[in-house]
Structures are given as C-alpha cells and as structure tokens.
Amino acid sequence: MKALAVIATLMAGPAAAQGFADAQGGVIRWLDKLTGETGDLELQRGQSATNGRLTIQLDACRYPEDNPAAEAEAHLTILDSDRSAPVFTGWMLASSPALSAMEHPRYDVWVLRCVVPGYTPPEVDPDADIPATEEGTGE
C-alpha cells in the first residue's frame, strides 16, 4: 500500500508542476450517431446549451498556462431529457476523449479546447491533402 502511494505521488509530479489556468469558456463538439448531425458549442463557464435530447453544461475549463494549445480539461454536466439523472458529470480531456467518455447509445460529446483570451487556434483546412506515406496511399 505504501509503495502504491509513492508511485502515485511520482506519477503526479510532472502534472502537478505544470501550472493550469482557468478559462472563461470552452468549445465542445457533439455528434448525434443516429442522424450523423454534428456541431460545436462555445460555452461560457456555467452556461448550457441543448441539442436534441442533450443539455450540455460547461462547469469549468482549464489549460496549461505555458501552452494553451496543448491540452484542455473541461468539467461537464450532461443531461438527457429522457433520463432523470445526468448521463455524464466529470472531467473530459481534449487529447484523450476516451479516457473519460460519456457512455450514451445515441450521442458522443468531447472537448475541443478552452477559450483563451489572445489565443487563436490554428486554422484547419478540411480540403487539405493528406500527406502520402511511403506506399503513396495517404493512409
């Protein structure tokens, strides 16, 4: 038991050393797996939005102070109008959405980034060519 505590402390060391800042908002993406509809929501802390049966509330969003593009962590509360209890309450990580995913038969929700004053995320061109591999297949 003592060894487990030491290992946990060592693993938390680098993460604890990195400073995180609280953001005023975050960008969340949702997917309706039944219809294929998808959308992005920019929410302020404490704000919620409804899409289909889901109401998604952003409770908090934080990011590494020295690199806002590196990682976003958002605390979400997600309600389904067909259920009495929340379908998800907890932290989601932008770089590892499967680590703390919402289990829902119809919807997926994940965090894209925090809204950071003075930071503009790089533009992504959806029509850009995928670089070819050695085989030239682009996969």
C-alpha positions as CSV (number, residue, x, y, z in Angstrom):
1,M,0.0,0.0,0.0
2,K,2.8,2.3,0.9
3,A,4.6,1.6,-2.5
4,L,1.4,2.4,-4.3
5,A,1.2,5.8,-2.6
6,V,4.8,6.5,-3.6
7,I,4.2,5.5,-7.2
8,A,1.0,7.7,-7.4
9,T,3.0,10.7,-6.0
10,L,5.8,10.2,-8.5
11,M,3.3,10.0,-11.4
12,A,1.5,13.1,-10.3
13,G,4.8,15.1,-10.0
14,P,5.1,16.5,-13.6
15,A,1.4,17.2,-13.9
16,A,1.4,19.0,-10.5
17,A,4.4,21.0,-11.5
18,Q,2.7,22.3,-14.7
19,G,0.5,25.3,-13.9
20,F,-3.0,25.4,-15.2
21,A,-5.1,28.4,-15.8
22,D,-8.9,28.7,-15.6
23,A,-10.6,29.7,-18.9
24,Q,-13.9,31.7,-19.1
25,G,-15.2,29.2,-21.7
26,G,-14.7,26.2,-23.8
27,V,-15.6,24.6,-27.1
28,I,-17.4,21.3,-27.1
29,R,-18.3,19.1,-30.0
30,W,-21.3,16.8,-30.1
31,L,-22.4,14.1,-32.5
32,D,-25.8,12.5,-33.0
33,K,-24.8,9.0,-34.1
34,L,-28.3,8.3,-35.4
35,T,-28.6,11.2,-37.8
36,G,-24.9,12.0,-38.3
37,E,-25.5,15.6,-37.3
38,T,-22.6,17.3,-35.5
39,G,-22.0,20.7,-34.1
40,D,-19.6,22.8,-32.0
41,L,-20.8,24.7,-29.0
42,E,-18.8,27.6,-27.5
43,L,-20.0,27.9,-23.9
44,Q,-19.0,30.2,-21.1
45,R,-18.4,28.8,-17.6
46,G,-21.8,27.9,-16.1
47,Q,-23.6,28.2,-19.4
48,S,-25.6,25.3,-21.0
49,A,-27.0,24.6,-24.5
50,T,-29.5,22.0,-25.7
51,N,-29.1,19.9,-28.8
52,G,-31.6,17.1,-29.5
53,R,-32.2,15.4,-26.2
54,L,-28.9,16.6,-24.6
55,T,-28.3,19.6,-22.5
56,I,-24.6,20.2,-22.1
57,Q,-23.3,22.5,-19.3
58,L,-19.7,23.7,-19.1
59,D,-18.8,23.8,-15.4
60,A,-15.1,24.7,-15.8
61,C,-12.4,24.7,-18.4
62,R,-8.6,24.8,-17.7
63,Y,-5.5,24.7,-19.8
64,P,-1.7,24.7,-19.4
65,E,-0.5,28.3,-18.8
66,D,2.6,27.9,-21.0
67,N,0.8,26.2,-23.9
68,P,-2.9,26.8,-24.4
69,A,-3.0,24.6,-27.5
70,A,-1.5,21.6,-25.7
71,E,-4.4,20.3,-23.6
72,A,-7.9,21.4,-22.5
73,E,-9.6,19.9,-19.5
74,A,-13.3,20.6,-19.1
75,H,-15.7,19.7,-16.4
76,L,-19.1,18.9,-17.9
77,T,-22.6,18.1,-16.7
78,I,-24.7,16.5,-19.4
79,L,-28.4,15.8,-19.1
80,D,-30.6,13.6,-21.4
81,S,-34.3,14.7,-21.5
82,D,-35.3,11.0,-21.4
83,R,-33.5,10.4,-18.1
84,S,-33.8,11.8,-14.6
85,A,-30.1,11.6,-13.6
86,P,-27.2,13.2,-15.6
87,V,-25.7,10.9,-18.2
88,F,-22.3,12.4,-17.5
89,T,-20.7,14.5,-14.8
90,G,-16.9,14.9,-14.7
91,W,-13.7,16.0,-16.4
92,M,-13.1,15.3,-20.1
93,L,-9.6,15.7,-21.7
94,A,-9.3,17.1,-25.2
95,S,-6.3,15.0,-26.0
96,S,-7.7,11.8,-24.6
97,P,-11.5,11.8,-25.1
98,A,-11.8,8.0,-24.5
99,L,-10.2,8.3,-21.1
100,S,-13.4,9.8,-19.5
101,A,-16.0,9.4,-22.2
102,M,-19.8,9.8,-21.9
103,E,-21.5,6.4,-22.4
104,H,-24.6,7.0,-24.4
105,P,-26.2,4.9,-27.2
106,R,-27.1,7.9,-29.4
107,Y,-24.7,10.8,-28.6
108,D,-21.0,11.5,-28.3
109,V,-19.6,14.6,-26.7
110,W,-16.0,15.7,-26.5
111,V,-13.9,18.8,-25.6
112,L,-12.0,20.6,-28.4
113,R,-10.4,23.5,-26.5
114,C,-10.7,26.2,-23.9
115,V,-11.4,29.7,-24.9
116,V,-8.3,31.7,-24.1
117,P,-8.1,35.5,-24.5
118,G,-5.5,36.5,-27.1
119,Y,-5.1,32.9,-28.4
120,T,-6.4,32.0,-31.8
121,P,-6.3,28.3,-32.6
122,P,-4.6,27.4,-36.0
123,E,-7.0,27.1,-38.9
124,V,-7.5,23.6,-40.3
125,D,-8.3,23.3,-44.0
126,P,-10.8,20.4,-44.4
127,D,-9.8,20.2,-48.1
128,A,-6.1,19.9,-47.5
129,D,-4.4,16.8,-49.0
130,I,-3.4,14.1,-46.6
131,P,0.4,13.6,-46.9
132,A,1.3,10.4,-48.8
133,T,3.1,7.6,-47.0
134,E,5.9,5.6,-48.5
135,E,3.3,3.5,-50.3
136,G,1.7,6.6,-51.6
137,T,-1.7,5.7,-50.2
138,G,-2.1,8.6,-47.8
139,E,-3.1,6.3,-45.0
